[in-house]
Amino acid sequence: MTDSLPSMSLAMLAARMWRLSEADFLARLNESGHPELRMRHPLVLQALEPDGARARTIADRLGVSQQAVAELIDDLGRRGYLERLPDPTDRRARLVVLTSKGSSVLREAEAIIEQMEQEYAQRVGLEDYRTARRVMARLIEQLGGADGIG
C-alpha cells in the first residue's frame, strides 16, 4: 500500500474507489459489446421497476435532477435500451420501461458487478471486504443517503 492512501480521508478513498471501479466496470461492459454505455446508464436501468417508472421517480432514486435523468432516458431511448409508454394510471404521464435490449444489458451489468465484487473480495479477503461494505453502508445510512442508488 502506498504511504498516501492510509492518510486520505474516507471520502477521498471512497471517491478513488468509485473512479477505479467505474473504469473497471466500463472496460468490462465495453468488452461485452456495449462500448456506448457510460456508468450512469446502467444506474438508470437499475432504477426502473419491473413495470416501469416515471422520470421523476428515477431522478429521486438516483439523487439527480429531472433534467439530468431526462437526458439519460433520451440517450438510452435513442440507443434502444428504453422506451416511454403511456402510464395506465395517469393519461398525462409517461412510464419509462426497459426494452428487451435494455433488460439484456441490465442482466449483463449485474453479472459484471457480481464478478467484480467477488474479485475484489478475493484481493483483500472476504471478511475485510464484508466489513468494508457493512461500514460504508452504515455510514451512508447515518448520513441520510440510503434512499438513492447513485
N, C-alpha and C positions, 0 to 999 in steps of 0.2 A: 504494500500500500504506500502511495506517495505521502510525503510529510504533510502536504497541504490539506488532504482530504479530512483527516480527523479534526482539524481546526475549523472547518467550514460549518456554518450554521445548518441546522436540519433543513431549513427551507432551501438553502443553496444545494445541499445534497439531493433533495427531492427534485429540484429543477434539473440538475445534471442527470439524474437517473431517468427523468422523463425524456430528456433530449436523446440520451443513449438508447433507451428502449423504443422511442419513436423511430429513430433511424433504423434500428434492427427490424422492427415491425414492418416499416415501409419497404425495406430491402426484400424481406420475405414475401410480402404481398406483391411486389413487383415480379419476383421470381415465379409466383403462382399465376401470373398472367394479367395483373391489374396495375400496370405502371401509372395509370391516370389518376389513381386514388391517392388522397392525402390523409393524414391522421384524423382529421375531423370528420371525414366522410364515414368511416365505419362507426364512429360515435353516434352520428345521426341515425344510421341504420339500426343501431342497437337501442336507441331511444324510442323506437316505434313499438307500439303494442301489436299483438297479432292481427287485430282488425284495423290497424292504422292509428294515426293520431293527428291532431291539429298542429299547425306550425307553432302556435303559442305554447302548447304542451311540450313540444320538443325543445323549444328555446328555454323554458323553465327547467326542464330536466338537465339540460347542458349548462345552464347558468350563463347563457349568452343572450344577446338581443334578438328580437324577432327578425330584424333586418339581416343579421348575420346568418340566421337559420334559413331565411328565405333564399338567400344567395346559394347556400349549400344545397337546399332542396332543388332549386332550379338547375344547378350544376349536375346533381345526381340524376335528375329527371332527363336532362339532355343526354346523359350517358346511358340511360336505360335502366337505372337501378331503382327508381321510384316513379310513382305516378300520383296525381291528385285526382280524387274522386269525390262526388257529392257526398256530404255527410247525411246519412239517412235520418238522423235525429234533428237536423237543422239545415233546411234547404239553402240558407245563406252561407253556410260554412263548407269547407272542403277538408277531406281527410287525406293525409299523405300515407300511402301504402307501398309496401315492397312489391316490386315485380319479381318474376322468377329469377332473373339475373341478380337482383338485389338480395333475395333470400339465399341464393347460392354463395355470393361473395360474403355475406354475413356469416354463414357457416364456416367458410374458409378462414375468415378473420378470427373467429372464435377458436378454431383449431390452432391457428398460428399463435395466438395469445396463450393458449394452454401449453403448447410446446415451449414457448419462451419461458413461461413460469416454471415448468419442470426443469429446463436447462439452467435457469438462474438459481433455482433451489439446489441443484447438484453442485453448482460452483461454490456456494457458501455453506452448504449443509442445510438439510431440511428444517431442522429445529431453529436455526438462526433465521432462515427465510420466513418461517411461520411467525416467529417473534416480531420480525421487522414489519410484516404485513399487519399483524394484530396491533402493534403500537401505532403505526401510521393511521390505520382505520380509527382507532380510538381518538387520536389527536384530531383527525378530520371531523369526527362526530362532535367532540368537545368544542371545536371552533365553529360549529353550526353548518358545516358543509356536507352533511350526509345525504342531502336530498338530491344532489345533482350527479350526473355521470362524469362529465368532463371537468 
